[in-house]
Amino acid sequence: MVLGPFSRTLFAHGNEIAEDYSYLGGMEGISLGCLTALAVSSRRFSRGAIWVLWIAGTLIVSASLIFSWQEYRGWLGKTGLNFTLLGVGTCMFIAGTAATEWRSPRVLRPLLRLGRYSYEIYLTHMFVVFAFFDLFLHAGKPTRGVPILFASTIVVAGLLGAGVANLYSEPANRLLRRSWANQSAAARQF
C-alpha cells in the first residue's frame, strides 16, 4: 500500500500509462478495500461516526472526480497521492454505507451482483473488451453503436465474471475452507 504513490511517480519514469495503471497502484486500492472490510466487520460505529465517514467520503470522491484534471498538475498528482486520496475517500464512503446495514432496492440487484463478482470481472473483462472492440472496428466504427458497445460489454463481462465466480472461484473457496477447517480440527485434537 505504501508503494502505491511511488509506483505512480518515481517507478513510472514519466510513462503516463504506468502512472495510471501500475500494478502496485492497483494493489494499493485493493489493500485499502481489504482493510476497510476488516474494519467494518470487526467493530460497530456510532451514528455520528457513520455520518462523518459517509459525508467525508462523498466529498472526497466528488472533489476527486470534479477536479481530477487539476489533481494531476498539483502536488497530489506530483506525489502520486491523488489516487490514494480517491481510494481513502471511497473506503470512507463504503465504511459509512456498510455500517448503516442499508438494504438496496431490488432494482439495484444487478449492480450488487457486479460488485460481488468484481474481482472475477476485473480479471476477465479485457477478453470481452478486445473481442467487442474488434467487432466494433470491423463494423466500421459506427458512432451510434458506441452506447450499445458499452452496454453489451458491461453485460457480457458481468456474465463472464459470474461464470468464473460460480464455476471456479467459489468452488475453489469452498474446497480451501473445508481443507482449512479440517486442518484446524486436526490441530485442536493434538
For each residue, the residues with C-beta under 8 A, 3 or more apart:
1: 4 27 28 31 32
2: 5 6
3: 6 7 11 24 28
4: 1 7 8 22 24 25 27 28 29 80 83 84
5: 2 8 9 28 79 80 81 83 84
6: 2 3 9 10 11 24 80
7: 3 4 10 11 12 18 22 23 24 25 28 80
8: 4 5 11 12 18 19 20 22 25 80 82 83
9: 5 6 12 19 78 79 80
10: 6 7 80
11: 3 6 7 8 18 22 24
12: 7 8 9 15 16 18 19 22
13: 18
14:
15: 12 18 19
16: 12 19 20
17: 20 21
18: 7 8 11 12 13 15 21 22
19: 8 9 12 15 16 22 80
20: 8 16 17 25
21: 17 18 25 26
22: 4 7 8 11 12 18 19 25 26
23: 7 26 27
24: 3 4 6 7 11 27 28
25: 4 7 8 20 21 22 28 29 80 83
26: 21 22 23 29 30
27: 1 4 23 24 30 31
28: 1 3 4 5 7 24 25 31 32 83 84 87
29: 4 25 26 32 33 83 87
30: 26 27 33 34
31: 1 27 28 34 35
32: 1 28 29 35 36 87 88 90 91
33: 29 30 36 37 87 91 94
34: 30 31 37 38
35: 31 32 38 39 91
36: 32 33 39 40 91 94 95
37: 33 34 40 41
38: 34 35 41 42
39: 35 36 42 43 95
40: 36 37 43 94 95 98 99
41: 37 38
42: 38 39
43: 39 40
44: 99
45: 49 50 53 95 96 99
46: 49 50
47: 50 51
48: 51 52
49: 45 46 52 53 99
50: 45 46 47 53 54 96 99 100
51: 47 48 54 55 96
52: 48 49 55 56 96
53: 45 49 50 56 57 92 93 95 96 99
54: 50 51 57 58 92 93 96 97 100
55: 51 52 58 59 96
56: 52 53 59 60 89 92
57: 53 54 60 61 89 90 91 92 93 94 95 96
58: 54 55 61 62 89 93
59: 55 56 62 63 89
60: 56 57 63 64 85 86 88 89 92 93
61: 57 58 64 65 86 89 90 93
62: 58 59 65 66
63: 59 60 66 67
64: 60 61 67 68 71 82 85 86 89
65: 61 62 68
66: 62 63
67: 63 64 70 71
68: 64 65 71 72 82
69: 72 73
70: 67 73 74
71: 64 67 68 74 76 77 82
72: 68 69 77 82
73: 69 70 77 78
74: 70 71 77 78
75: 78 79
76: 71 79 81 82 85
77: 71 72 73 74 80 82
78: 9 73 74 75
79: 5 9 75 76
80: 4 5 6 7 8 9 10 19 25 77 83 84
81: 5 76 84 85
82: 8 64 68 71 72 76 77 85 86
83: 4 5 8 25 28 29 80 86 87
84: 4 5 28 80 81 87 88
85: 60 64 76 81 82 88 89
86: 60 61 64 82 83 89 90
87: 28 29 32 33 83 84 90 91
88: 32 60 84 85 91 92
89: 56 57 58 59 60 61 64 85 86 92 93
90: 32 57 61 86 87 93 94
91: 32 33 35 36 57 87 88 94 95
92: 53 54 56 57 60 88 89 95 96
93: 53 54 57 58 60 61 89 90 96 97
94: 33 36 40 57 90 91 97 98
95: 36 39 40 45 53 57 91 92 98 99
96: 45 50 51 52 53 54 55 57 92 93 99 100
97: 54 93 94 100 102
98: 40 94 95 101
99: 40 44 45 49 50 53 95 96
100: 50 54 96 97
101: 98
102: 97
103:
104: 108 109 111 112
105: 108
106: 109
107:
108: 104 105 111 112
109: 104 106 112 113
110: 113 114 158
111: 104 108 114 115
112: 104 108 109 115 116
113: 109 110 116 117 158 162
114: 110 111 117 118 121 154 158 161
115: 111 112 118
116: 112 113 165
117: 113 114 120 121 158 161 162 164 165
118: 114 115 121 122 161
119: 122 123 169
120: 117 123 124 160 161 162 164 165 169
121: 114 117 118 124 125 157 158 160 161
122: 118 119 125 161
123: 119 120 161 164
124: 120 121 127 128 157 160 161 164
125: 121 122 128 129 153 157 160 161
126: 129 130
127: 124 130 131 160
128: 124 125 131 132 153 156 157 160
129: 125 126 132 133 153 157
130: 126 127 133 134
131: 127 128 134 135
132: 128 129 135 136 149 152 153 156
133: 129 130 136 137 149
134: 130 131 137 138
135: 131 132 138 139
136: 132 133 139 141 142 145 149
137: 133 134 140 141
138: 134 135
139: 135 136 142 145
140: 137
141: 136 137
142: 136 139 145 146
143: 146
144: 147 148
145: 136 139 142 148 149
146: 142 143 149 150
147: 144 150 151
148: 144 145 151 152
149: 132 133 136 145 146 152 153
150: 146 147 153 154
151: 147 148 154 155
152: 132 148 149 155 156
153: 125 128 129 132 149 150 156 157
154: 114 150 151 157 158
155: 151 152 158 159
156: 128 132 152 153 159 160
157: 121 124 125 128 129 153 154 160 161
158: 110 113 114 117 121 154 155 161 162
159: 155 156 162 163
160: 120 121 124 125 127 128 156 157 163 164
161: 114 117 118 120 121 122 123 124 125 157 158 164 165
162: 113 117 120 158 159 165 166
163: 159 160 166 167
164: 117 120 123 124 160 161 167 168 169
165: 116 117 120 161 162 168 169 170
166: 162 163 169 170
167: 163 164 171
168: 164 165 171 172
169: 119 120 164 165 166 172 173
170: 165 166 173 174
171: 167 168 174 175
172: 168 169 175 176
173: 169 170 176 177
174: 170 171 177 178
175: 171 172 178 179
176: 172 173 179 180
177: 173 174 180 181
178: 174 175 181 182
179: 175 176 182 183
180: 176 177 183 184
181: 177 178 184 185
182: 178 179 185 186
183: 179 180 186 187
184: 180 181 187 188
185: 181 182 188 189
186: 182 183 189 190
187: 183 184 190
188: 184 185
189: 185 186
190: 186 187
